[in-house]
Structures are given as C-alpha cells and as structure tokens.
C-alpha cells in the first residue's frame, strides 16, 4: 500500500491543498498493474509526512 498525494482545489478554503488517498497496487491475471483506492482520506491540513507514512503502514 502507498499514499497518493495530489494537489486539488479545496472549496472550503478556496485554495489548492493536498488531497490524500490510500492506494493498493496489484497485478491482474494478464500481469497488468492496477491500483485500487482503499481509502479517500481527503483534505487534511494538519497531516505531517511521518503521519502519512504511518497511515500507509497500518
């Protein structure tokens, strides 16, 4: 699992902010790589990089 961070427009603040998603990568029967969003964490301004890593490891 890994955390995907993407800058998106946050309508609540009116600014671009990091948007967090917890994703899992896997291969199908043909060997193609896909990713599955396990959890949309969303906009969380108080998250620090170490906390994001801990979420991914949980």
Beta strands, then each sheet from edge to edge (+ up, - down):
strand 1: 2-10
strand 2: 15-27
strand 3: 33-43
sheet 1: 1+ 2- 3+
end
